[in-house]
């Protein structure tokens, strides 16, 4: 099975909060990442969290980490149409720098 | 922030030809670069890890003779798709990891190269 799993699609209305969930398998991953990919483009690092943290907040973004359940979430407050994109979570498997990505969650923001 | 470029951004080639894709770190030195491929509407799959001055390490199932990787300097890695076939058509993305400081852990991604093999 997949090492990192995400739901494939999320639709929200502009101004609402979006929560994108991710589960991973490697408990030794030191860093967990969230990336954003717009159509036809490369990946943009949004934020990352160190494994000894439970939460990290960066402006509209809040990352929650439940290490016991190997569950990671990304909350986007006051979602805007410009947030429409594919969001990938990734773990650094074995802390080698090799990133294992989830399938990506397509976020659709309706005006 | 750190910038990684890829060239070309897109390429169309005939089946049987070879295509070279460049990945450059523009404002930092990258001891390690990674090559990923992404099929439409799918995730990124790691193909290989490229270390400056040494042979690349390929992931299971990736043919090293087909996907030649050269990391000749701290700012340049190249991926050559040899004898390309239509099934090699994909979006190839590189990332670069710096040598120290905040760039020591973070990977910076290039914009990707769209390869279409006719």
Interface residues (C-beta under 8 A of the other chain):
Chain A: X31 X35 X40 X41 X42 X43 X44 X45 X48 X88 X96 X97 X98 X99 X100 X101 X102 X103 X104
Chain B: X4 X6 X32 X34 X42 X43 X44 X45 X46 X49 X93 X95 X97 X105 X106 X107 X108 X109 X110 X111 X112 X114
